[in-house]
């Protein structure tokens, strides 16, 4: 049976997502990184105004080009009515992927930041500009904080897409509870909790403008985070796992995962078992430069008819290959410098190789391979 459709003018706006979109669209922006040479955009994301004074929150990675190469890029905001606003970068938090920028001419409206508890299963809404296709709103579910994560992140059961980074996620009352940051697809997305934005904003208001270069800010944040991170790891109780006849550290904190495998090829003169452990948390610095990843791995090799010399040659082949470092480019880091030696551990000889390379912009920091 066909039914007559009422004219649009007779409809009442009863859909919650539509109502929220209409109410808050003026406070959400597309954030663009623009090339000074070509005048064209090199990166896009989203942002939202959270203060009547014109402060806008977004992700650090959205504006990172302008931070890393300020003589090449600048940032601007495009409002719902397509008006362009110049932006000044006020504060960054590279650890939690946040940034605060300020418009040249503040608009009256702004989002309220949520205070209070959040309940798993509650409906939340996210806004942003996916794939530069126009402002959109997405419904999803708040599923609490990630349990196996070094940094607090909200698990959002909703579809975030490229270009929505930095946009707001808010509740029924339109109060922002988190900032869009990343996705794994299939309705698995992540938000930065609003508490980190509150801290960053409070520090920015308290300290005011500073002449300190952004590189110094980033290095200070990375060093401080590293000290806290490593201190927590060292002080925690490490569970042990067995690899062959050895007992070794397993998942040394709840932010690490261990996976195992083995190869039993009858044509080889050896069997080998693997265990790989790593954290999923990385800190974005630049488009091809990140840090904070920790990996450790074990191989247990059992010879089948190999004499000691042949077995040692086999072992040395595995020992010397530790895999590529793909987290940086030649412009970001120096070459590795290595030192190899034998040491005594519990009256047994152990061969140890220690390699390090320095971060060029952040000289207090290194990539380490042991």
C-alpha positions as CSV (number, residue, x, y, z in Angstrom):
1,X,0.0,0.0,0.0
2,X,1.3,3.4,-0.9
3,X,0.9,6.3,1.5
4,X,1.0,10.0,0.8
5,X,4.2,11.7,2.1
6,X,3.6,14.9,4.0
7,X,5.3,18.0,2.8
8,X,8.6,18.9,4.4
9,X,7.2,22.1,5.9
10,X,4.7,20.0,7.9
11,X,7.4,17.8,9.5
12,X,8.6,18.4,13.0
13,X,12.3,17.7,13.7
14,X,12.0,14.7,16.0
15,X,15.1,12.8,15.1
16,X,17.7,13.3,17.8
17,X,20.8,13.3,15.5
18,X,19.2,15.8,13.2
19,X,18.2,18.0,16.1
20,X,21.7,17.9,17.6
21,X,23.3,18.6,14.2
22,X,21.2,21.7,13.7
23,X,21.9,22.9,17.2
24,X,25.7,22.5,17.1
25,X,26.7,22.8,13.4
26,X,27.9,26.4,13.9
27,X,30.4,25.2,16.5
28,X,32.1,22.6,14.4
29,X,34.8,23.4,11.8
30,X,36.9,21.9,9.2
31,X,40.6,22.5,10.1
32,X,42.9,22.8,7.1
33,X,46.7,22.9,6.9
34,X,47.6,25.2,4.0
35,X,50.8,25.4,2.0
36,X,52.3,28.9,1.9
37,X,53.7,28.1,-1.6
38,X,50.7,26.8,-3.4
39,X,47.8,28.1,-1.2
40,X,46.3,24.6,-1.4
41,X,45.5,22.3,1.6
42,X,47.9,19.5,2.5
43,X,45.9,18.0,5.4
44,X,42.3,18.3,6.7
45,X,40.6,17.4,10.0
46,X,37.9,18.8,12.2
47,X,37.7,20.9,15.3
48,X,35.1,22.4,17.6
49,X,34.8,25.7,19.5
50,X,34.6,25.1,23.3
51,X,35.0,28.7,24.5
52,X,33.2,31.9,23.6
53,X,36.6,33.5,23.4
54,X,37.2,31.6,20.1
55,X,39.3,28.6,21.3
56,X,39.0,25.5,19.1
57,X,40.1,22.0,20.0
58,X,41.5,19.6,17.4
59,X,44.1,16.8,17.2
60,X,47.8,17.5,17.2
61,X,48.2,15.3,14.1
62,X,45.8,17.5,12.1
63,X,48.0,20.6,12.5
64,X,51.4,18.8,12.8
65,X,52.7,20.1,9.4
66,X,52.3,23.7,10.6
67,X,54.1,22.7,13.9
68,X,57.0,20.8,12.2
69,X,57.4,23.2,9.2
70,X,56.0,26.6,10.2
71,X,57.8,28.3,7.3
72,X,55.9,26.1,4.8
73,X,52.4,25.6,6.3
74,X,49.7,27.5,8.3
75,X,46.3,26.5,9.6
76,X,42.8,27.8,9.0
77,X,39.2,26.9,9.9
78,X,36.2,26.7,7.6
79,X,32.9,27.4,9.3
80,X,29.5,25.8,8.4
81,X,28.8,28.9,6.2
82,X,32.1,28.4,4.3
83,X,33.7,31.5,5.9
84,X,37.4,31.1,6.4
85,X,39.0,32.0,9.8
86,X,42.8,32.3,10.4
87,X,44.0,30.3,13.3
88,X,46.8,30.8,15.9
89,X,48.2,27.7,17.5
90,X,47.9,28.1,21.3
91,X,48.9,24.8,22.9
92,X,49.7,21.2,21.9
93,X,49.8,17.9,23.8
94,X,51.7,15.5,21.5
95,X,51.2,12.6,24.0
96,X,47.4,12.6,23.8
97,X,47.2,14.0,20.3
98,X,45.5,17.3,21.2
99,X,45.9,20.9,20.1
100,X,44.2,24.2,20.9
101,X,43.9,26.9,18.2
102,X,42.3,30.3,18.4
103,X,40.2,32.1,15.7
104,X,40.9,35.7,14.7
105,X,37.2,36.6,15.2
106,X,35.4,34.5,17.8
107,X,31.9,33.3,17.2
108,X,29.3,33.6,20.0
109,X,28.4,29.9,20.3
110,X,30.5,27.1,21.8
111,X,30.2,23.6,23.1
112,X,30.1,22.8,26.8
113,X,32.6,20.3,28.1
114,X,31.0,17.5,30.1
115,X,31.5,17.1,33.9
116,X,30.4,14.0,35.7
117,X,30.1,10.2,35.1
118,X,29.7,8.4,31.9
119,X,27.9,5.1,31.6
120,X,28.8,2.2,29.3
121,X,26.1,1.7,26.7
122,X,25.0,5.3,26.5
123,X,24.4,6.8,23.1
124,X,26.8,9.4,22.0
125,X,27.2,11.5,18.8
126,X,30.3,12.5,16.8
127,X,30.7,15.3,14.3
128,X,33.3,15.9,11.7
129,X,34.1,16.2,8.0
130,X,34.9,12.7,6.6
131,X,37.0,12.6,3.4
132,X,36.3,16.3,2.8
133,X,32.7,15.4,1.8
134,X,31.0,17.8,4.1
135,X,30.0,18.0,7.8
136,X,28.4,14.8,9.1
137,X,27.0,13.5,12.4
138,X,27.5,9.8,13.5
139,X,25.6,8.0,16.2
140,X,27.4,5.4,18.3
141,X,27.8,3.9,21.7
142,X,30.1,4.8,24.6
143,X,31.9,1.6,25.6
144,X,34.2,2.8,28.4
145,X,37.9,3.3,28.5
146,X,40.3,0.9,26.7
147,X,41.7,-1.6,29.2
148,X,44.8,-2.7,27.4
149,X,46.2,0.8,26.6
150,X,48.9,2.9,28.1
151,X,46.9,6.1,27.6
152,X,43.3,6.6,28.4
153,X,41.2,6.3,25.3
154,X,37.4,6.0,25.0
155,X,36.2,3.0,22.9
156,X,33.5,4.5,20.6
157,X,31.3,1.9,18.7
158,X,30.7,4.1,15.7
159,X,32.2,4.9,12.3
160,X,34.9,7.6,12.4
161,X,36.6,8.3,9.1
162,X,39.6,10.2,7.8
163,X,38.9,14.0,8.1
164,X,36.8,13.6,11.3
165,X,39.9,13.7,13.5
166,X,39.6,16.5,16.1
167,X,35.8,16.7,15.9
168,X,33.6,16.5,19.0
169,X,31.8,13.5,20.5
170,X,29.0,14.5,22.8
171,X,26.0,13.3,24.7
172,X,22.3,13.9,24.5
173,X,22.7,17.3,26.2
174,X,25.3,18.4,23.6
175,X,28.2,18.2,26.2
176,X,31.5,17.1,24.7
177,X,32.8,13.9,26.3
178,X,35.7,13.2,24.0
179,X,37.6,14.2,20.8
180,X,37.7,12.0,17.7
181,X,41.2,10.6,17.2
182,X,41.4,7.3,15.3
183,X,39.6,4.2,14.0
184,X,40.2,0.6,13.3
185,X,37.2,0.3,11.1
186,X,34.2,-2.0,11.6
187,X,32.6,0.4,14.1
188,X,35.7,0.4,16.3
189,X,36.9,3.9,16.9
190,X,38.7,5.9,19.6
191,X,38.2,9.2,21.4
192,X,40.5,11.3,23.6
193,X,38.8,11.8,27.0
194,X,37.9,15.4,27.6
195,X,39.9,15.6,30.8
196,X,43.1,16.0,28.7
197,X,41.6,19.0,26.8
198,X,40.7,20.6,30.2
199,X,44.2,20.2,31.5
200,X,45.7,21.6,28.3
201,X,43.3,24.5,28.3
202,X,44.0,25.3,32.0
203,X,47.7,25.2,31.4
204,X,47.4,27.5,28.4
205,X,45.4,30.1,30.3
206,X,47.7,29.9,33.3
207,X,51.0,30.1,31.4
208,X,49.9,32.4,28.6
209,X,51.9,32.7,25.4
210,X,55.5,31.5,25.5
211,X,58.5,32.1,23.4
212,X,59.6,28.4,23.8
213,X,59.8,26.7,20.3
214,X,57.3,23.9,19.7
215,X,60.2,21.4,19.3
216,X,61.1,22.2,22.9
217,X,57.5,21.7,24.0
218,X,57.3,18.3,22.3
219,X,60.7,17.2,23.6
220,X,59.7,18.2,27.2
221,X,56.4,16.3,26.9
222,X,58.1,13.2,25.4
223,X,60.8,13.1,28.1
224,X,58.3,13.6,30.9
225,X,56.0,10.9,29.5
226,X,59.0,8.5,29.1
227,X,60.1,8.9,32.7
228,X,56.6,8.2,34.0
229,X,56.1,5.3,31.6
230,X,59.4,3.6,32.3
231,X,59.2,4.1,36.0
232,X,55.8,2.5,36.1
233,X,57.1,-0.5,34.1
234,X,60.1,-1.0,36.3
235,X,58.1,-0.8,39.5
236,X,55.4,-3.2,38.3
237,X,55.4,-6.9,39.0
238,X,56.3,-8.7,35.7
239,X,54.7,-12.1,35.1
240,X,57.0,-14.7,33.8
241,X,56.5,-17.1,30.9
242,X,58.5,-20.2,29.9
243,X,60.3,-20.3,26.6
244,X,62.1,-23.6,26.2
245,X,64.1,-24.0,29.4
246,X,64.1,-20.3,30.2
247,X,61.8,-18.1,32.2
248,X,61.4,-14.6,30.8
249,X,59.1,-11.6,31.3
250,X,55.8,-11.9,29.5
251,X,53.2,-9.1,29.4
252,X,55.0,-6.6,31.7
253,X,51.9,-4.4,32.0
254,X,48.3,-4.5,30.8
255,X,49.2,-2.3,27.8
256,X,51.3,-5.2,26.3
257,X,50.2,-8.2,24.3
258,X,52.2,-11.4,23.7
259,X,51.7,-13.7,20.7
260,X,53.5,-17.0,20.0
261,X,54.3,-19.2,17.0
262,X,56.6,-22.1,16.2
263,X,58.2,-23.6,13.1
264,X,58.7,-27.4,13.0
265,X,60.0,-28.1,9.6
266,X,61.2,-31.7,9.2
267,X,63.7,-30.6,6.4
268,X,65.5,-28.2,8.8
269,X,68.2,-29.3,11.2
270,X,66.5,-27.2,14.0
271,X,63.2,-26.3,15.5
272,X,62.3,-22.7,16.5
273,X,59.6,-21.2,18.7
274,X,58.8,-17.5,18.8
275,X,57.2,-15.2,21.3
276,X,56.6,-11.5,20.4
277,X,55.4,-8.9,22.9
278,X,54.5,-5.3,22.1
279,X,52.3,-2.3,23.1
280,X,49.8,-0.8,20.6
281,X,50.4,2.7,21.9
282,X,52.4,5.0,19.7
283,X,52.9,8.8,19.8
284,X,52.5,10.7,16.5
285,X,55.2,13.3,15.9
286,X,55.1,13.8,12.1
287,X,53.5,12.0,9.2
288,X,56.3,9.4,9.0
289,X,57.7,9.8,12.5
290,X,56.4,8.2,15.6
291,X,57.7,7.0,18.9
292,X,56.7,5.2,22.1
293,X,56.6,1.7,20.6
294,X,58.2,-1.0,22.8
295,X,58.7,-4.5,21.4
296,X,60.5,-7.5,22.9
297,X,60.8,-11.0,21.4
298,X,62.2,-14.4,22.3
299,X,63.4,-17.2,20.0
300,X,64.1,-20.7,21.4
301,X,66.2,-22.8,18.9
302,X,66.6,-26.5,19.3
303,X,69.3,-28.2,17.1
304,X,68.7,-31.5,15.5
305,X,72.1,-33.0,14.8
306,X,74.0,-29.7,14.5
307,X,77.5,-29.6,16.0
308,X,78.3,-26.6,18.3
309,X,80.0,-24.6,15.5
310,X,77.1,-25.0,13.1
311,X,74.6,-24.3,15.8
312,X,76.4,-21.1,16.8
313,X,76.5,-19.9,13.2
314,X,72.7,-20.6,13.0
315,X,72.1,-18.7,16.3
316,X,74.3,-15.8,15.2
317,X,72.2,-15.4,12.0
318,X,69.1,-14.9,14.1
319,X,70.9,-12.8,16.6
320,X,72.1,-10.2,14.1
321,X,68.7,-9.8,12.5
322,X,66.4,-7.6,14.6
323,X,64.1,-6.3,11.9
324,X,63.7,-2.8,10.4
325,X,62.9,0.4,12.2
326,X,60.2,2.0,10.2
327,X,59.1,4.7,12.6
328,X,61.3,7.5,11.2
329,X,63.0,8.9,8.2
330,X,66.7,9.9,7.7
331,X,65.7,13.5,8.3
332,X,64.3,12.6,11.7
333,X,67.1,10.4,13.2
334,X,70.8,9.6,13.0
335,X,72.2,6.2,12.0
336,X,72.4,3.5,14.6
337,X,75.6,3.2,16.6
338,X,76.2,-0.3,18.0
339,X,78.4,-2.0,20.6
340,X,78.6,-5.8,20.9
341,X,80.3,-7.7,23.7
342,X,80.1,-10.8,25.9
343,X,78.9,-10.5,29.5
344,X,78.5,-12.8,32.4
345,X,74.9,-13.5,33.6
346,X,74.6,-16.1,36.4
347,X,78.0,-17.4,35.6
348,X,77.0,-18.0,31.9
349,X,78.4,-16.1,28.9
350,X,75.9,-14.0,27.1
351,X,76.4,-12.1,23.9
352,X,74.8,-8.6,24.0
353,X,74.5,-6.0,21.2
354,X,73.3,-2.5,22.2
355,X,72.4,0.0,19.4
356,X,71.0,3.5,19.6
357,X,70.2,6.3,17.3
358,X,69.4,9.9,18.2
359,X,66.4,12.1,17.3
360,X,67.7,15.1,15.4
361,X,65.0,17.6,16.6
362,X,64.8,16.1,20.1
363,X,68.4,15.4,21.2
364,X,67.4,14.0,24.6
365,X,65.6,11.1,22.9
366,X,66.8,7.9,21.2
367,X,65.6,4.7,19.6
368,X,67.1,1.8,21.3
369,X,67.7,-1.8,20.2
370,X,69.1,-4.4,22.7
